[in-house]
Amino acid sequence: MRHLDLRTALARITVIARYDIHVGEELLVTYVNPDLGLRERRQELRAWGFGICQCTRCIEEGKEREGAGLEGSGIDDLEQELKAGLGLA
């Protein structure tokens, strides 16, 4: 796969599949670290100038957060801080 970057004339992205890709299967590219929580991923996407991600994962995580009353609570930030403090991040 190649990605044309007008700032550098040509930039390359190498994609390595972790499993066999079937004909017609949709391939997705993430612009942010997929290990981040929903809130952090959305913040980074806003920084890139994208709207709210509508991929299956983000939609499901958003529903889970709303159902648990966690939307806007900062729980993702706390989780990341705790993991970093324990050397797990």
KAJOVEN-V766246 format. One record per residue. OMEGA is omega in whole degrees, 0 to 359 (NA if undefined). NEAR is the number of other ideal C-beta (glycine too) atoms within 12 Angstrom. Layout:
[[OMEGA | NEAR] [OMEGA | NEAR]]
This chain:
[[177 | 13] [180 | 11] [180 | 16] [178 | 12] [185 | 11] [179 | 8] [184 | 8] [181 | 9] [178 | 10] [174 | 11] [182 | 13] [173 | 12] [177 | 15] [180 | 10] [177 | 14] [181 | 8] [177 | 11] [178 | 7] [180 | 8] [179 | 7] [182 | 14] [178 | 9] [179 | 7] [180 | 6] [180 | 10] [176 | 10] [182 | 15] [177 | 15] [178 | 14] [178 | 20] [181 | 20] [179 | 24] [182 | 14] [178 | 19] [179 | 16] [175 | 25] [183 | 31] [183 | 36] [180 | 28] [178 | 27] [180 | 28] [178 | 29] [180 | 21] [178 | 21] [176 | 24] [179 | 16] [177 | 12] [181 | 14] [178 | 8] [174 | 18] [180 | 10] [180 | 16] [179 | 29] [177 | 15] [182 | 22] [182 | 12] [183 | 20] [178 | 27] [181 | 16] [179 | 15] [177 | 28] [178 | 25] [180 | 15] [180 | 18] [179 | 22] [181 | 15] [180 | 11] [181 | 14] [184 | 10] [183 | 21] [178 | 18] [184 | 15] [182 | 16] [183 | 17] [178 | 21] [179 | 26] [180 | 19] [179 | 16] [180 | 22] [179 | 23] [179 | 16] [179 | 15] [180 | 16] [180 | 12] [180 | 11] [181 | 10] [181 | 7] [183 | 11] [NA | 15]]
